[in-house]
Amino acid sequence: MEKLEGNDKGAAMEILRDACENWGFFEILNHGISHELMDEVERLNKEHYRKRREQRFKEFANKALEDAGSDANDVDWESTFFVKHLPETNLYEIHDLDDQYRKAMREFALDLEKLAERLLDLLCENLGLEKGYLKKAFCGSKGPTFGTKVSSYPPCPRPDLIRGLRAHTDAGGIILLFQDDQVSGLQLLKDGQWVDVPPMRHSIVVNIGDQLEVITNGKYKSVMHRVVAQTDGNRMSIASFYNPGSDAVIFPAPALVEKEAAEKKEEVYPRFVFEDYMKLYVAQKFQAKEPRFQAFKAMETISAQPIATS
């Protein structure tokens, strides 16, 4: 990201545009988050798993393998918990975290929040939208929602049977992932092929969520991705989701719709309240996103029809 500050900005912005339009994923370095803080978060997270979560996962794993039979389509080989940051934090309500973990995670989350907002403004610049448009679009009555899914993907004796995490797109806005730099497993779907997202020390992996696809009217795409279980190594994943507020109304940016209308592109994505989208997503997370968009488009069509009178 240092390239965005100097003479290389044009080339860097072009790489960013291509990533958002054709991949839905990119990996950033020199993002401004301290390497020392990232190392501390990683150390504390792995220590927390060993002390607090490993035994519980082993109990789950034994039962999952017993119940799996010849295939396990509805099981994920992961140990996970969620931390909320915005609009209110639950960091101090998670009882098995110590103060050192809470302090490091709070500092890390603040840095990630700033980075997410910086990235959103870079996307605005590439899209030709006014600075701050995307952040504003995410603001409900209480601002955006922001939270972190902390996951461990322990060694799996039967990766042929159980996925680390089944394929899905992310429902929200922009996702920032701090992943293990030793153990791989994350893959994205590109042109019908699964592609590895390589572990890289002190990098942040960024991906586009469904809401950005809607706001950009499909110019930027959310992409199916999954985690493949590994026989060796315990993969760390700290994924932070900068999402719209629950009551935010999400719809394609009018400036982009007008531009595309002039270019004879007629498809327009639906308008909905983010909380309503999440209710549908929870039931359909591991299914294709297109039927979700179509369902809200159909609701728009019904509500737009005139009421019959006698």
The 8 nearest C-alpha neighbors of each residue, nearest first, counted from 0:
[[1, 2, 29, 3, 30, 28, 27, 4],
 [0, 2, 3, 4, 29, 5, 30, 28],
 [3, 1, 0, 7, 4, 8, 5, 11],
 [2, 4, 8, 1, 0, 5, 11, 7],
 [3, 5, 2, 1, 8, 6, 7, 0],
 [6, 4, 7, 8, 2, 3, 1, 9],
 [5, 7, 8, 4, 2, 9, 3, 10],
 [8, 6, 2, 5, 10, 9, 11, 3],
 [7, 9, 3, 11, 10, 2, 6, 5],
 [10, 8, 12, 11, 7, 13, 6, 3],
 [9, 11, 13, 12, 8, 7, 14, 2],
 [12, 10, 8, 14, 13, 9, 7, 3],
 [13, 11, 15, 9, 14, 10, 8, 16],
 [12, 14, 16, 10, 15, 11, 17, 9],
 [15, 13, 11, 17, 12, 16, 18, 10],
 [14, 16, 12, 18, 13, 17, 19, 11],
 [17, 15, 13, 19, 18, 14, 20, 12],
 [16, 18, 14, 20, 15, 19, 21, 13],
 [17, 19, 22, 15, 16, 21, 20, 23],
 [20, 18, 23, 219, 16, 17, 21, 22],
 [19, 21, 219, 17, 18, 218, 16, 22],
 [22, 20, 18, 17, 19, 23, 220, 219],
 [21, 23, 18, 24, 19, 20, 189, 222],
 [22, 24, 19, 207, 221, 222, 206, 220],
 [25, 23, 206, 22, 205, 18, 207, 19],
 [26, 24, 205, 204, 18, 206, 27, 23],
 [25, 27, 204, 203, 205, 202, 28, 24],
 [28, 26, 203, 202, 204, 30, 0, 25],
 [27, 29, 202, 30, 0, 203, 26, 201],
 [30, 28, 0, 31, 1, 27, 32, 202],
 [31, 29, 28, 0, 32, 27, 114, 1],
 [30, 32, 29, 33, 114, 110, 28, 0],
 [33, 31, 30, 110, 34, 36, 37, 29],
 [32, 34, 36, 35, 31, 37, 30, 38],
 [35, 33, 37, 36, 38, 201, 32, 39],
 [34, 36, 38, 33, 37, 39, 40, 32],
 [35, 37, 39, 33, 34, 38, 40, 107],
 [38, 36, 34, 40, 39, 35, 41, 33],
 [37, 39, 41, 35, 36, 40, 34, 42],
 [40, 38, 36, 42, 37, 41, 43, 35],
 [41, 39, 37, 43, 38, 42, 44, 103],
 [40, 42, 38, 44, 39, 43, 37, 45],
 [43, 41, 39, 45, 44, 40, 38, 46],
 [44, 42, 46, 40, 41, 45, 47, 100],
 [43, 45, 47, 41, 46, 42, 40, 48],
 [46, 44, 48, 42, 47, 43, 41, 49],
 [45, 47, 43, 49, 44, 48, 42, 50],
 [48, 46, 44, 50, 45, 49, 51, 43],
 [47, 49, 52, 45, 51, 46, 50, 53],
 [50, 48, 53, 46, 47, 51, 52, 45],
 [49, 51, 47, 48, 46, 52, 53, 54],
 [52, 50, 48, 47, 49, 53, 95, 54],
 [51, 53, 48, 55, 54, 56, 49, 50],
 [52, 54, 56, 49, 55, 48, 51, 57],
 [55, 53, 57, 56, 52, 58, 51, 49],
 [56, 54, 58, 52, 53, 57, 59, 51],
 [55, 57, 59, 53, 58, 54, 60, 52],
 [58, 56, 60, 54, 59, 55, 61, 53],
 [57, 59, 55, 56, 61, 60, 54, 62],
 [60, 58, 56, 62, 57, 61, 63, 55],
 [61, 59, 57, 63, 62, 58, 56, 64],
 [62, 60, 64, 58, 63, 59, 57, 65],
 [61, 63, 65, 59, 60, 64, 66, 58],
 [64, 62, 60, 66, 65, 61, 67, 59],
 [63, 65, 67, 61, 62, 66, 60, 68],
 [64, 66, 62, 63, 67, 61, 68, 60],
 [67, 65, 63, 64, 68, 62, 71, 61],
 [68, 66, 71, 64, 65, 70, 63, 69],
 [69, 67, 70, 66, 65, 71, 64, 160],
 [68, 70, 67, 160, 71, 66, 159, 161],
 [71, 69, 160, 68, 67, 72, 161, 159],
 [72, 70, 67, 161, 73, 74, 160, 69],
 [71, 73, 74, 70, 161, 162, 165, 160],
 [72, 74, 71, 75, 165, 161, 162, 70],
 [75, 73, 71, 72, 76, 161, 162, 63],
 [74, 76, 164, 163, 162, 77, 165, 161],
 [77, 75, 163, 162, 152, 164, 161, 74],
 [78, 76, 152, 75, 151, 163, 79, 150],
 [79, 77, 151, 150, 56, 152, 76, 80],
 [78, 80, 150, 149, 77, 151, 148, 81],
 [79, 81, 149, 148, 150, 82, 78, 147],
 [82, 80, 148, 147, 149, 83, 79, 146],
 [81, 83, 147, 146, 90, 89, 148, 84],
 [82, 84, 146, 88, 89, 85, 147, 145],
 [83, 85, 88, 146, 145, 87, 86, 82],
 [86, 84, 87, 145, 144, 88, 83, 146],
 [85, 87, 144, 84, 141, 142, 143, 88],
 [88, 86, 85, 84, 89, 83, 144, 145],
 [87, 89, 84, 83, 90, 85, 86, 82],
 [88, 90, 92, 83, 91, 82, 87, 93],
 [91, 89, 88, 92, 93, 82, 101, 83],
 [90, 92, 89, 93, 94, 101, 88, 96],
 [91, 93, 89, 90, 94, 88, 96, 95],
 [94, 92, 91, 90, 95, 96, 89, 82],
 [93, 95, 96, 92, 91, 97, 90, 89],
 [94, 96, 93, 97, 51, 47, 92, 52],
 [97, 95, 94, 93, 100, 101, 98, 47],
 [96, 98, 100, 99, 101, 95, 94, 47],
 [99, 97, 101, 100, 102, 96, 103, 91],
 [98, 100, 102, 101, 97, 103, 43, 96],
 [99, 101, 103, 97, 98, 102, 104, 43],
 [102, 100, 98, 104, 99, 103, 105, 97],
 [101, 103, 99, 105, 100, 104, 98, 106],
 [104, 102, 106, 100, 105, 101, 107, 40],
 [103, 105, 107, 101, 106, 102, 108, 100],
 [104, 106, 108, 102, 107, 103, 101, 109],
 [107, 105, 103, 109, 104, 108, 102, 110],
 [106, 108, 104, 110, 105, 109, 103, 111],
 [107, 109, 111, 105, 110, 106, 104, 112],
 [110, 108, 112, 106, 111, 107, 105, 113],
 [109, 111, 107, 113, 108, 112, 114, 32],
 [112, 110, 114, 108, 113, 109, 115, 107],
 [111, 113, 109, 115, 114, 110, 108, 116],
 [114, 112, 116, 110, 111, 115, 117, 109],
 [113, 115, 111, 117, 112, 116, 118, 110],
 [116, 114, 118, 112, 117, 113, 111, 119],
 [117, 115, 119, 113, 118, 114, 112, 120],
 [116, 118, 114, 120, 115, 119, 113, 121],
 [117, 119, 121, 115, 120, 116, 114, 122],
 [118, 120, 116, 122, 121, 117, 133, 115],
 [119, 121, 123, 117, 122, 118, 130, 131],
 [122, 120, 118, 124, 123, 119, 125, 117],
 [121, 123, 119, 125, 120, 124, 126, 118],
 [124, 122, 128, 120, 126, 121, 125, 130],
 [123, 125, 121, 127, 122, 126, 128, 120],
 [126, 124, 122, 123, 127, 121, 16, 12],
 [125, 127, 123, 124, 128, 122, 255, 215],
 [126, 128, 124, 125, 123, 129, 255, 254],
 [129, 127, 123, 126, 124, 130, 132, 254],
 [128, 130, 132, 131, 123, 127, 124, 120],
 [131, 129, 132, 120, 123, 128, 124, 133],
 [130, 132, 134, 133, 120, 135, 129, 123],
 [133, 131, 135, 134, 130, 129, 136, 128],
 [134, 132, 136, 135, 131, 119, 137, 123],
 [135, 133, 137, 131, 136, 132, 138, 116],
 [134, 136, 132, 138, 133, 137, 131, 142],
 [137, 135, 133, 134, 138, 132, 249, 247],
 [138, 136, 243, 134, 135, 143, 244, 247],
 [139, 137, 142, 143, 135, 244, 136, 243],
 [138, 140, 247, 244, 142, 246, 141, 143],
 [139, 141, 142, 138, 246, 244, 247, 245],
 [142, 140, 139, 86, 244, 143, 138, 144],
 [141, 143, 138, 139, 244, 140, 86, 144],
 [144, 142, 244, 243, 138, 137, 242, 139],
 [145, 143, 85, 244, 242, 243, 86, 241],
 [144, 146, 241, 85, 84, 240, 242, 83],
 [145, 147, 83, 84, 240, 239, 82, 85],
 [148, 146, 239, 82, 238, 81, 149, 240],
 [147, 149, 81, 238, 237, 80, 150, 239],
 [150, 148, 237, 80, 79, 236, 81, 147],
 [151, 149, 79, 236, 78, 235, 237, 148],
 [150, 152, 235, 78, 234, 77, 153, 236],
 [151, 153, 77, 234, 233, 76, 163, 78],
 [154, 152, 233, 151, 155, 234, 232, 77],
 [155, 153, 230, 231, 229, 232, 233, 156],
 [154, 156, 230, 157, 229, 158, 228, 153],
 [155, 157, 230, 158, 154, 229, 231, 159],
 [158, 156, 159, 160, 155, 161, 230, 64],
 [159, 157, 228, 161, 160, 155, 156, 229],
 [158, 160, 157, 161, 162, 228, 70, 156],
 [159, 161, 158, 157, 70, 71, 162, 69],
 [162, 160, 158, 71, 159, 157, 76, 163],
 [163, 161, 164, 227, 228, 75, 165, 76],
 [162, 164, 228, 76, 226, 227, 75, 77],
 [165, 163, 226, 75, 162, 225, 76, 166],
 [164, 166, 225, 162, 167, 75, 285, 163],
 [165, 167, 225, 224, 223, 285, 164, 168],
 [168, 166, 223, 285, 224, 284, 165, 169],
 [167, 169, 223, 222, 221, 224, 170, 208],
 [170, 168, 208, 171, 209, 167, 221, 207],
 [171, 169, 209, 208, 168, 210, 280, 277],
 [172, 170, 208, 242, 210, 169, 209, 173],
 [171, 173, 242, 208, 210, 211, 241, 207],
 [172, 174, 207, 241, 208, 206, 240, 171],
 [173, 175, 240, 206, 205, 239, 241, 176],
 [176, 174, 205, 239, 238, 204, 203, 240],
 [177, 175, 238, 204, 203, 237, 178, 239],
 [176, 178, 237, 203, 236, 238, 204, 175],
 [179, 177, 236, 235, 176, 237, 180, 198],
 [178, 180, 235, 181, 234, 182, 236, 198],
 [179, 181, 198, 200, 199, 182, 178, 183],
 [182, 180, 179, 198, 183, 234, 199, 232],
 [183, 181, 234, 179, 232, 180, 233, 184],
 [184, 182, 198, 185, 181, 197, 234, 179],
 [185, 183, 227, 226, 186, 228, 229, 182],
 [184, 186, 226, 196, 225, 195, 183, 227],
 [187, 185, 195, 194, 225, 196, 224, 193],
 [188, 186, 224, 194, 193, 223, 189, 225],
 [187, 189, 193, 192, 223, 224, 191, 194],
 [188, 190, 192, 191, 193, 187, 194, 22],
 [191, 189, 192, 188, 193, 22, 194, 21],
 [190, 192, 189, 188, 193, 194, 187, 223],
 [193, 191, 189, 188, 190, 194, 187, 186],
 [194, 192, 188, 187, 186, 189, 195, 191],
 [193, 195, 186, 187, 188, 192, 196, 189],
 [196, 194, 186, 197, 185, 187, 193, 184],
 [195, 197, 186, 185, 194, 198, 187, 183],
 [198, 196, 195, 199, 183, 185, 180, 184],
 [199, 197, 180, 183, 179, 181, 196, 200],
 [200, 198, 180, 202, 197, 201, 179, 181],
 [199, 201, 180, 202, 198, 179, 181, 178],
 [202, 200, 34, 199, 203, 37, 28, 177],
 [203, 201, 28, 200, 27, 199, 204, 26],
 [202, 204, 177, 27, 176, 26, 175, 205],
 [205, 203, 26, 176, 175, 25, 27, 202],
 [206, 204, 175, 25, 174, 24, 26, 176],
 [205, 207, 24, 174, 23, 173, 25, 208],
 [206, 208, 221, 173, 23, 211, 172, 220],
 [209, 207, 172, 171, 169, 221, 170, 210],
 [208, 210, 170, 212, 221, 211, 171, 169],
 [211, 209, 172, 213, 212, 171, 208, 214],
 [210, 212, 214, 213, 172, 209, 208, 215],
 [211, 213, 217, 220, 209, 219, 210, 215],
 [212, 214, 216, 210, 211, 215, 251, 268],
 [213, 215, 251, 211, 252, 216, 250, 212],
 [214, 216, 218, 212, 217, 213, 251, 211],
 [217, 215, 213, 251, 214, 268, 218, 212],
 [218, 216, 212, 219, 215, 220, 213, 268],
 [217, 219, 215, 216, 20, 220, 212, 19],
 [220, 218, 20, 212, 19, 217, 215, 211],
 [221, 219, 212, 23, 217, 222, 20, 218],
 [220, 222, 207, 208, 209, 23, 168, 212],
 [223, 221, 23, 168, 220, 224, 188, 187],
 [222, 224, 168, 167, 188, 166, 187, 221],
 [225, 223, 187, 166, 186, 167, 188, 222],
 [224, 226, 166, 165, 186, 164, 185, 227],
 [225, 227, 185, 164, 163, 184, 186, 228],
 [226, 228, 184, 163, 162, 229, 185, 225],
 [227, 229, 163, 158, 162, 155, 226, 184],
 [230, 228, 231, 154, 155, 158, 227, 184],
 [229, 231, 154, 155, 156, 228, 158, 232],
 [232, 230, 154, 229, 233, 155, 153, 182],
 [233, 231, 154, 182, 234, 153, 230, 229],
 [232, 234, 153, 152, 154, 151, 235, 182],
 [235, 233, 152, 182, 179, 151, 232, 153],
 [234, 236, 179, 151, 178, 150, 233, 152],
 [235, 237, 178, 150, 149, 238, 177, 151],
 [238, 236, 149, 177, 176, 148, 178, 150],
 [237, 239, 176, 148, 147, 175, 236, 177],
 [240, 238, 147, 175, 146, 174, 176, 148],
 [239, 241, 174, 146, 145, 242, 147, 173],
 [240, 242, 145, 173, 172, 174, 144, 239],
 [243, 241, 172, 171, 144, 240, 143, 145],
 [244, 242, 137, 143, 144, 138, 247, 245],
 [243, 245, 143, 139, 144, 247, 138, 246],
 [244, 246, 274, 273, 247, 243, 139, 144],
 [247, 245, 139, 244, 272, 273, 274, 248],
 [248, 246, 139, 244, 245, 272, 273, 138],
 [247, 249, 272, 271, 273, 246, 250, 270],
 [250, 248, 271, 270, 272, 247, 273, 214],
 [249, 251, 270, 214, 269, 213, 252, 248],
 [250, 252, 214, 216, 213, 215, 253, 268],
 [251, 253, 214, 255, 254, 215, 256, 250],
 [254, 252, 256, 255, 257, 251, 250, 258],
 [255, 253, 257, 252, 256, 258, 128, 127],
 [256, 254, 258, 253, 257, 252, 259, 215],
 [255, 257, 253, 259, 258, 254, 260, 252],
 [258, 256, 260, 254, 255, 259, 253, 261],
 [259, 257, 255, 261, 256, 260, 254, 262],
 [258, 260, 262, 256, 264, 261, 257, 255],
 [261, 259, 263, 257, 262, 264, 258, 256],
 [260, 262, 258, 259, 263, 257, 264, 256],
 [261, 263, 259, 260, 264, 258, 265, 257],
 [264, 262, 260, 261, 265, 259, 258, 266],
 [265, 263, 259, 260, 262, 266, 261, 267],
 [264, 266, 263, 260, 267, 259, 256, 262],
 [267, 265, 264, 268, 216, 260, 217, 256],
 [266, 268, 216, 265, 269, 256, 251, 217],
 [267, 269, 216, 213, 251, 266, 270, 250],
 [270, 268, 296, 295, 250, 292, 271, 267],
 [269, 271, 250, 249, 268, 248, 295, 272],
 [272, 270, 249, 248, 273, 269, 250, 295],
 [271, 273, 248, 275, 274, 247, 246, 249],
 [272, 274, 276, 275, 245, 247, 246, 248],
 [273, 275, 245, 277, 276, 272, 246, 278],
 [276, 274, 278, 273, 277, 272, 279, 271],
 [275, 277, 273, 279, 274, 278, 280, 272],
 [278, 276, 280, 274, 279, 275, 281, 273],
 [279, 277, 275, 276, 281, 280, 274, 282],
 [278, 280, 276, 277, 282, 281, 283, 275],
 [281, 279, 277, 283, 284, 282, 278, 276],
 [282, 280, 278, 284, 279, 283, 277, 276],
 [281, 283, 280, 279, 284, 278, 285, 277],
 [282, 284, 280, 286, 281, 285, 279, 287],
 [285, 283, 280, 281, 286, 282, 167, 168],
 [284, 286, 167, 283, 166, 165, 287, 168],
 [285, 287, 283, 284, 288, 167, 166, 168],
 [286, 288, 289, 290, 285, 167, 291, 168],
 [287, 289, 291, 290, 286, 292, 168, 209],
 [288, 290, 292, 291, 287, 293, 294, 286],
 [291, 289, 293, 292, 288, 294, 287, 286],
 [292, 290, 294, 289, 288, 293, 295, 279],
 [291, 293, 289, 290, 295, 294, 296, 269],
 [292, 294, 296, 290, 291, 295, 297, 289],
 [295, 293, 297, 291, 296, 292, 290, 298],
 [296, 294, 298, 297, 292, 293, 269, 299],
 [295, 297, 293, 269, 299, 298, 294, 292],
 [296, 298, 300, 294, 295, 299, 293, 301],
 [299, 297, 295, 301, 296, 300, 302, 294],
 [300, 298, 296, 302, 297, 301, 303, 295],
 [299, 301, 297, 303, 298, 302, 296, 304],
 [302, 300, 298, 304, 303, 299, 297, 305],
 [301, 303, 299, 300, 304, 298, 305, 297],
 [302, 304, 300, 301, 299, 305, 298, 306],
 [305, 303, 301, 302, 300, 306, 299, 307],
 [306, 304, 307, 303, 302, 301, 308, 300],
 [305, 307, 308, 304, 303, 302, 301, 309],
 [306, 308, 305, 309, 304, 303, 301, 302],
 [309, 307, 306, 305, 304, 303, 302, 301],
 [308, 307, 306, 305, 304, 303, 302, 301]]
